[in-house]
Amino acid sequence: MKFFREQDNEFRQKEFYKDKDISDGHIFEEESGFPLIKYHSLDKFDWLISCQTTRKGGVSEGYFSELNLGISNTDSFENIEKNYSLLAERLGVFPENIVITHQVHSTNVVYADEGMSIGGRIVDLKEKGKISQFTEDNTNNRLFLREISDNSDGIDGFYTDKAGLLLSTTFADCVPIYIVDPVERHIALVHSGWKGTVNHIANVAIEKLEALGSKAENMTGVVGASICQTCYEVTDDVASEFKKEFADANISDILQQTDEIHYQLDLWAANWYNLKRAGLQSENIHFCGICTMCNSDILFSHRATNGKRGNINAFLGIRE
Ligand SMILES: [Zn+2]
């Protein structure tokens, strides 16, 4: 049985993708471990840890089953914590080295370092576990997240040059963008939903890396597993924002109008334009080619489930 139905996706017939790498994502399984999505373009960097999770391998039940890594949904905290432990073991890292976003569809991209106290929004699981002893339900988990923070801005991405940290962003249809500079060994990882995409969060991350000394022409960019254009209908208010922000693009690559007020939005193509505009070379931009909604039995999809779902995560880190 094929693991993913990606070959059925209509995007493969689209002219825009004809000269692009649309098969970067592949499933990685070991006898002893649960499956992960890996990326050919990142696999070749042996100094990196990189992957995206699937639903397989955790202890959560019901519509969170199995490997729910969302810290702000209503799954039991014990399950979420166990899932992070299992994932950390699978990747050979310590859970306390994972840094987690508190995502709000912003363009806030934050430098991650060993201190991990940036606004209190990056939750060290060890610390979270400690404080969560006071709480059992989701409301209190959220309170906890607020409690340790006086920063209400939220975080939708990280960048770093520090080894030993595992950057993490969380998803259920939105787009993970992995950015790697193999020359300077700098990395960034962002959560790019439609708002992040139209507000160019990938470009914000690339500018931050450039401030660290990276050159965009050296960077590799990967558009991770997320909702495909065929699955992603939006209304004209969203479409008009894209028309405005992508005025220099061939807009038919990004939007396909289906009736008076509805469009199919291609977040993958829009993010390609973001990465190109930032200065990445075409041959260094890769697409996972796997849709969360087309594969909602294996990946968490918000649209496929009317929001009754957990979260899969993207991970990116520099090995020590
Ligand atoms: Zn799809």
Boltz pocket constraint, residues with backbone or C-beta under 6 A from the ligand:
constraints:
  - pocket:
      binder: B
      contacts: [[A, 9], [A, 226], [A, 227], [A, 228], [A, 229], [A, 230], [A, 231], [A, 291], [A, 292], [A, 293], [A, 294], [A, 295]]
      max_distance: 6.0
